[in-house]
Amino acid sequence: MIRVFVYNISGKQSGKNWSYEFVQRHSDILQSKFLQEADLERKKADNAYQYQLYFDLVSAFISFSFILI
């Protein structure tokens, strides 16, 4: 998709690694908001309380499943 944008703007075909090299050249002014949001969500989810809730739910489900058998 990036290569199509480059071609439409410049009229020239971009190289295989053009987008990576562009990001490397301009890393001082470019930021990835997508990764920052993903890191924030990962940090929120990665805590002992959330793990305990998950395993309590799994344990309750397993116990309930054995009652039905």
N, C-alpha and C positions, 0 to 999 in steps of 0.2 A: 504494500500500500504506500509506504514512504517512497519507494522507487518511482511509483506512478506520479506522486506529487512532484518529485524532483524533476521528472521528465516534463510534466505539464508546465512547470514554472520556467525551467531552463532550456527546454527543447533538446537536452542531451541525456543520454542514458547514464545512470549512476553506476558506480562499481559495486561489487558484491558487499564490501564492508563499509560503504559510504556512510550509512547512518551511525554505525558504531564510532567511526573516526570523527564524524561531526560532533557527536556527544562528547567525545574525549577532548576535542579542540575547544569546546565551549562549556566545559564542565564548571567553570567558575561562575557562569550566569544561569545555567540550566539546572532545574530541580525537578525531581519526579514526585509529584503530589500523590500519585497512586501508591508508590512504595511507602511513603510516609504514613498514609492512612492505614495501609496493611500492617505496618509495624505497630501502630497505636492499637489496632484491634487485636493483634497478637499479644501485645503486652497486657491488655485488659483480660483476655481469656486465659492467659498463662499464670494462674495463681492457685494456691493450695485450696482455697474455698471452692473455686469452680471444679477442681478435680474431685474434691470430697462430695459435692453435690452429684456429680456424674456417677461416681462409684456407688453412692447410696441409691441412686435411681436404678443402676444395673443390678445391684444386690436385691432390691425390692422386686424387680421384674423377675429375676431368677427364682426367688422365693415364691412369688405368685405363680410362676409357671409350674413349679413342682407341686403346688397345691392342686392345680387343675389336672395333673396326670393321674 
